[in-house]
């Protein structure tokens, strides 16, 4: 017979309040207490959102509509469980939470850092899919979309389309890495036959033979070119400012990238879902095949596709990973956090800052947070 589990620790409201005053980030779900301090230390963006709820009951966020499907969030929360709240969770604890909130209100630095907008007064109906609502926000859309929320969001009424708009992070390497390997092997064999020539479609007299030794260089060039494409798409397409009087362009912007800035911790929409990704990847492949010899264009495409995989994996890790302090990914995480929560019109590089350096779009060093 297995031994009985040890009894859960219990804490009085005063003990919880002392921990909050000392800088800990404790929340509760009913009488169950959770210490999220370690999480917020490693997730700078999450810190701003979670500390605004410190000392409060988050049951409605996890259990009430439209969050009744948030089982993953509840499972994630359990790893931070520390014990039970003694006494009436709806009574004395609320009084202590009020005291903590009053401290925030009277401390200008705390008030500025953790400003919270009342979701009941928000501009959309959270009970309904958001995609067809945001176009009506007009001139308020740009400010609204850059006020992040921690709640999950639904885009589409159809369960099928909603499901196709989400994916798990590992779908990206599982689907695309085998294709990278196949294309690389196939086009290397083509180079090895010695029949690849540049400009052969224009002239046979001045066509340039491409030896197989060029394959690694072309593959790396594809990765390098992807980093530029990544920057340009993020800056000029994802961060275009749609006209305030254009319902359809606002809707298009929101489905492409605005929803990610509105809900930056929605792990199901951090990487591109396979179906829309396939369409975009197919367009790039066809364009390269039309412009360049098949093996040259295919090799560039294979390198670019690997660059895309690295980009998407990096992006997911920057949101949910905990890179060692001082490491390359630690610096990239800080760079990306500032892009999300302070300087949305700079810091467009995800896998590298190279193009931010080149085009003078690095995020400023000082962080001014803007959270909801």
C-alpha positions as CSV (number, residue, x, y, z in Angstrom):
1,X,0.0,0.0,0.0
2,X,1.4,3.4,-1.0
3,X,2.1,5.8,1.9
4,X,-0.3,8.7,2.3
5,X,0.9,11.9,0.8
6,X,2.1,14.5,3.3
7,X,-0.5,17.1,4.3
8,X,-0.5,20.3,2.3
9,X,1.0,23.4,3.9
10,X,-1.4,26.0,5.0
11,X,-1.0,29.8,5.1
12,X,-3.0,32.5,6.8
13,X,-4.0,35.6,4.8
14,X,-1.5,37.6,6.7
15,X,1.3,35.2,5.8
16,X,0.3,35.5,2.1
17,X,0.2,39.3,2.4
18,X,3.7,39.4,3.9
19,X,5.1,37.3,0.9
20,X,3.3,39.6,-1.5
21,X,4.8,42.7,0.2
22,X,8.3,41.0,0.0
23,X,7.9,40.8,-3.8
24,X,6.6,37.3,-4.2
25,X,4.0,36.6,-6.9
26,X,1.3,34.4,-5.2
27,X,-2.1,33.8,-6.7
28,X,-4.9,31.5,-5.6
29,X,-7.6,29.3,-7.2
30,X,-10.2,29.0,-4.5
31,X,-8.3,28.0,-1.4
32,X,-5.3,26.6,-3.3
33,X,-2.2,28.8,-3.4
34,X,0.4,29.0,-6.1
35,X,3.8,30.7,-6.0
36,X,4.6,32.0,-9.5
37,X,7.7,33.9,-8.4
38,X,10.1,31.6,-10.2
39,X,8.1,31.9,-13.4
40,X,8.0,35.7,-13.5
41,X,11.8,35.8,-12.8
42,X,12.5,33.9,-16.1
43,X,9.7,35.4,-18.2
44,X,10.0,39.2,-18.2
45,X,6.8,39.7,-20.2
46,X,4.8,37.3,-18.0
47,X,6.0,39.3,-14.9
48,X,4.1,42.4,-15.9
49,X,0.9,40.5,-16.6
50,X,0.9,38.1,-13.6
51,X,2.0,40.6,-10.9
52,X,-1.1,42.6,-11.8
53,X,-3.0,39.6,-10.4
54,X,-0.8,38.9,-7.4
55,X,-2.9,38.1,-4.3
56,X,-6.1,37.6,-6.3
57,X,-8.3,34.6,-7.1
58,X,-7.8,33.6,-10.7
59,X,-10.6,30.9,-10.8
60,X,-12.7,32.9,-13.1
61,X,-9.9,33.3,-15.6
62,X,-9.3,29.5,-15.7
63,X,-12.8,28.1,-15.2
64,X,-15.3,30.6,-16.4
65,X,-16.3,31.3,-20.0
66,X,-14.6,31.6,-22.4
67,X,-11.9,29.6,-20.6
68,X,-13.7,26.3,-19.8
69,X,-11.3,24.6,-22.3
70,X,-8.2,25.8,-20.5
71,X,-7.2,22.5,-19.0
72,X,-3.6,23.0,-20.1
73,X,-3.4,26.2,-18.2
74,X,-4.8,24.5,-15.1
75,X,-2.3,21.7,-15.4
76,X,0.6,24.2,-15.9
77,X,-0.5,26.1,-12.7
78,X,-0.4,23.0,-10.5
79,X,3.4,22.7,-10.7
80,X,3.5,26.0,-8.7
81,X,1.2,24.7,-5.9
82,X,2.4,25.5,-2.4
83,X,-0.5,24.9,-0.1
84,X,-3.9,25.9,1.1
85,X,-5.3,29.2,2.4
86,X,-6.6,29.0,6.0
87,X,-9.9,30.5,6.8
88,X,-12.6,31.8,4.4
89,X,-11.0,32.3,1.0
90,X,-13.8,34.7,0.0
91,X,-13.5,36.7,3.3
92,X,-10.2,37.6,4.9
93,X,-8.1,36.9,1.9
94,X,-10.1,39.4,-0.1
95,X,-9.4,42.0,2.6
96,X,-5.7,41.3,2.4
97,X,-5.8,41.5,-1.4
98,X,-7.5,44.9,-1.2
99,X,-4.7,46.1,1.1
100,X,-2.2,44.9,-1.5
101,X,-4.0,46.7,-4.3
102,X,-4.2,49.9,-2.2
103,X,-0.4,49.7,-1.9
104,X,-0.1,49.5,-5.7
105,X,-2.4,52.5,-6.1
106,X,-0.5,54.6,-3.6
107,X,2.9,53.7,-5.0
108,X,3.3,55.6,-8.3
109,X,6.0,53.3,-9.5
110,X,3.9,50.2,-8.9
111,X,0.8,51.9,-10.5
112,X,2.7,52.8,-13.6
113,X,4.4,49.3,-13.9
114,X,1.3,47.2,-13.4
115,X,-1.5,49.3,-14.9
116,X,-4.5,47.1,-15.5
117,X,-7.5,47.9,-17.7
118,X,-10.9,46.6,-16.6
119,X,-11.8,43.8,-19.1
120,X,-15.5,44.5,-18.5
121,X,-15.0,47.9,-20.1
122,X,-13.0,46.5,-23.0
123,X,-14.0,47.1,-26.6
124,X,-14.9,43.5,-27.6
125,X,-17.2,40.8,-26.5
126,X,-14.8,38.1,-25.1
127,X,-17.7,35.6,-25.2
128,X,-17.6,35.6,-29.0
129,X,-15.0,35.0,-31.6
130,X,-12.8,38.1,-32.0
131,X,-11.9,38.0,-35.7
132,X,-15.1,39.6,-37.0
133,X,-15.3,42.1,-34.2
134,X,-11.9,43.8,-34.4
135,X,-12.5,45.4,-37.7
136,X,-15.2,47.6,-36.1
137,X,-12.6,49.1,-33.6
138,X,-11.4,51.6,-36.2
139,X,-8.9,54.1,-34.9
140,X,-9.0,52.4,-31.5
141,X,-7.6,49.1,-33.0
142,X,-3.9,50.0,-33.0
143,X,-3.8,50.8,-29.3
144,X,-6.1,48.0,-28.3
145,X,-4.2,45.3,-30.1
146,X,-1.0,46.3,-28.3
147,X,-2.5,46.0,-24.9
148,X,-1.7,42.3,-24.1
149,X,-4.0,40.0,-22.2
150,X,-3.3,36.6,-20.5
151,X,-6.6,35.0,-21.4
152,X,-6.9,32.6,-24.4
153,X,-8.7,34.0,-27.3
154,X,-11.0,32.5,-30.0
155,X,-10.8,33.7,-33.5
156,X,-13.4,31.7,-35.5
157,X,-16.9,30.4,-34.9
158,X,-16.2,27.2,-36.7
159,X,-14.4,24.6,-34.5
160,X,-12.7,23.2,-37.6
161,X,-11.2,26.5,-38.8
162,X,-10.4,27.4,-35.2
163,X,-8.5,24.1,-34.9
164,X,-6.6,24.7,-38.1
165,X,-5.5,28.2,-36.8
166,X,-3.7,26.5,-33.9
167,X,-0.8,24.0,-33.6
168,X,1.7,22.5,-31.1
169,X,5.3,23.8,-31.4
170,X,6.8,20.4,-32.4
171,X,4.6,20.2,-35.5
172,X,7.1,22.5,-37.2
173,X,10.2,20.3,-37.0
174,X,8.2,17.1,-37.4
175,X,6.6,18.3,-40.7
176,X,9.4,20.4,-42.2
177,X,12.7,18.9,-41.2
178,X,12.1,15.7,-43.2
179,X,11.3,17.8,-46.2
180,X,14.6,19.8,-45.7
181,X,16.5,16.5,-45.5
182,X,14.8,15.1,-48.6
183,X,15.3,18.2,-50.7
184,X,18.9,18.5,-49.6
185,X,19.7,14.9,-50.6
186,X,17.8,15.2,-53.9
187,X,19.4,18.4,-55.1
188,X,22.9,17.4,-53.9
189,X,22.6,14.3,-56.2
190,X,21.6,16.6,-59.0
191,X,24.7,18.8,-58.5
192,X,26.8,15.7,-58.4
193,X,25.7,14.8,-61.9
194,X,27.5,17.9,-63.2
195,X,24.6,19.2,-65.3
196,X,23.6,22.3,-63.4
197,X,24.2,25.6,-65.2
198,X,23.3,29.1,-64.5
199,X,21.9,31.3,-67.3
200,X,21.3,28.3,-69.5
201,X,17.7,29.5,-70.2
202,X,19.1,32.7,-71.7
203,X,22.3,31.5,-73.4
204,X,24.1,28.3,-74.0
205,X,27.4,29.9,-74.9
206,X,27.9,31.8,-71.7
207,X,26.1,29.4,-69.3
208,X,28.1,28.9,-66.0
209,X,28.5,25.4,-64.6
210,X,27.7,25.0,-60.9
211,X,29.9,22.3,-59.3
212,X,28.6,20.2,-56.3
213,X,31.1,22.1,-54.1
214,X,28.7,25.0,-54.3
215,X,25.9,23.1,-52.6
216,X,26.9,24.0,-48.9
217,X,27.3,27.6,-49.8
218,X,23.9,27.8,-51.5
219,X,22.3,26.1,-48.6
220,X,23.8,28.5,-46.1
221,X,22.8,31.4,-48.4
222,X,19.3,30.2,-48.2
223,X,19.4,30.3,-44.3
224,X,20.9,33.8,-44.5
225,X,18.3,35.0,-47.0
226,X,15.5,33.7,-44.8
227,X,16.7,35.9,-41.9
228,X,16.2,38.9,-44.2
229,X,12.8,37.6,-45.3
230,X,11.8,37.0,-41.7
231,X,12.7,40.6,-40.8
232,X,10.9,42.1,-43.8
233,X,7.7,40.1,-43.3
234,X,7.7,41.0,-39.6
235,X,8.3,44.6,-40.1
236,X,6.5,45.5,-43.3
237,X,3.6,43.0,-43.3
238,X,2.9,41.9,-39.8
239,X,3.4,45.5,-38.4
240,X,1.7,47.4,-41.1
241,X,-0.7,49.9,-39.6
242,X,-4.1,49.2,-41.3
243,X,-6.2,52.3,-42.1
244,X,-8.6,53.0,-39.4
245,X,-11.5,53.1,-41.8
246,X,-10.7,49.7,-43.4
247,X,-12.6,46.9,-41.7
248,X,-11.1,44.2,-43.9
249,X,-7.4,45.3,-43.5
250,X,-7.8,45.5,-39.8
251,X,-9.3,42.0,-39.7
252,X,-6.5,40.8,-42.0
253,X,-3.8,42.3,-39.7
254,X,-5.4,40.8,-36.6
255,X,-5.5,37.3,-38.1
256,X,-1.9,37.5,-39.4
257,X,-0.2,39.0,-36.4
258,X,-2.4,41.2,-34.2
259,X,-3.8,38.3,-32.3
260,X,-0.3,37.3,-31.3
261,X,0.4,40.7,-29.8
262,X,-3.0,40.6,-28.1
263,X,-2.4,37.2,-26.5
264,X,1.4,36.7,-26.5
265,X,1.3,33.7,-24.1
266,X,-1.1,31.6,-26.2
267,X,1.2,28.7,-26.9
268,X,-1.1,27.3,-29.5
269,X,-0.5,30.2,-31.8
270,X,3.2,30.9,-31.4
271,X,4.3,29.0,-34.5
272,X,2.7,28.9,-37.9
273,X,0.0,26.2,-38.3
274,X,0.8,23.7,-41.0
275,X,-2.0,24.5,-43.4
276,X,-1.4,28.3,-43.8
277,X,2.4,27.7,-43.6
278,X,2.2,25.2,-46.5
279,X,0.5,27.8,-48.7
280,X,3.2,30.4,-48.0
281,X,6.1,27.9,-48.3
282,X,4.6,26.7,-51.6
283,X,4.6,30.2,-53.0
284,X,8.3,30.7,-52.1
285,X,9.2,27.3,-53.8
286,X,7.4,28.1,-57.0
287,X,9.0,31.6,-57.3
288,X,12.5,30.2,-56.8
289,X,11.9,27.5,-59.4
290,X,10.7,30.1,-61.9
291,X,13.7,32.3,-61.4
292,X,16.6,29.9,-61.0
293,X,17.7,26.5,-62.2
294,X,15.9,23.8,-60.4
295,X,18.8,22.5,-58.3
296,X,20.0,26.0,-57.4
297,X,16.5,27.3,-56.5
298,X,15.7,24.1,-54.6
299,X,18.9,24.2,-52.6
300,X,18.3,27.9,-51.6
301,X,14.7,26.8,-50.7
302,X,15.9,23.9,-48.5
303,X,18.3,26.3,-46.6
304,X,15.5,28.9,-46.3
305,X,13.1,26.3,-45.1
306,X,15.6,25.2,-42.4
307,X,15.9,28.9,-41.5
308,X,12.2,29.1,-41.1
309,X,12.2,26.1,-38.8
310,X,14.9,27.6,-36.6
311,X,13.0,30.9,-36.6
312,X,9.8,29.4,-35.4
313,X,11.5,27.3,-32.7
314,X,13.5,30.3,-31.5
315,X,10.3,32.3,-31.4
316,X,8.5,29.7,-29.2
317,X,11.6,29.5,-26.9
318,X,11.8,33.2,-26.5
319,X,8.2,33.2,-25.1
320,X,8.4,30.1,-22.9
321,X,12.0,29.2,-22.5
322,X,14.4,30.2,-19.7
323,X,17.8,30.8,-21.4
324,X,20.9,31.2,-19.2
325,X,21.7,34.8,-18.3
326,X,24.2,36.4,-20.6
327,X,23.6,33.8,-23.4
328,X,22.7,34.7,-27.0
329,X,19.1,33.5,-26.5
330,X,18.9,35.5,-23.2
331,X,19.7,38.7,-25.1
332,X,17.3,37.8,-27.9
333,X,14.5,37.1,-25.3
334,X,15.1,40.5,-23.7
335,X,15.0,42.0,-27.3
336,X,11.7,40.3,-28.1
337,X,10.1,41.1,-24.8
338,X,10.7,44.8,-25.4
339,X,9.2,44.4,-28.9
340,X,6.0,43.0,-27.4
341,X,5.5,45.1,-24.3
342,X,7.1,48.5,-25.0
343,X,8.4,49.2,-28.5
344,X,6.2,47.4,-31.0
345,X,7.6,49.3,-34.0
346,X,11.2,48.2,-33.5
347,X,13.0,45.0,-32.7
348,X,11.7,43.0,-35.6
349,X,14.4,40.3,-35.7
350,X,13.5,37.0,-34.0
351,X,16.4,34.7,-34.7
352,X,19.0,37.5,-35.1
353,X,19.4,41.2,-34.5
354,X,21.5,41.6,-37.7
355,X,18.9,43.4,-39.7
356,X,17.7,45.5,-36.8
357,X,21.3,46.8,-36.7
358,X,21.4,47.3,-40.5
359,X,18.1,49.2,-40.7
360,X,18.4,51.0,-37.3
361,X,15.3,49.4,-35.7
362,X,16.9,48.1,-32.5
363,X,14.7,48.5,-29.4
364,X,15.8,51.2,-27.0
365,X,17.6,50.1,-23.9
366,X,15.1,51.6,-21.4
367,X,11.9,49.6,-21.1
368,X,8.5,51.3,-20.9
369,X,5.9,48.7,-20.3
370,X,2.4,48.8,-21.7
371,X,0.3,46.0,-20.4
372,X,-3.3,45.0,-19.8
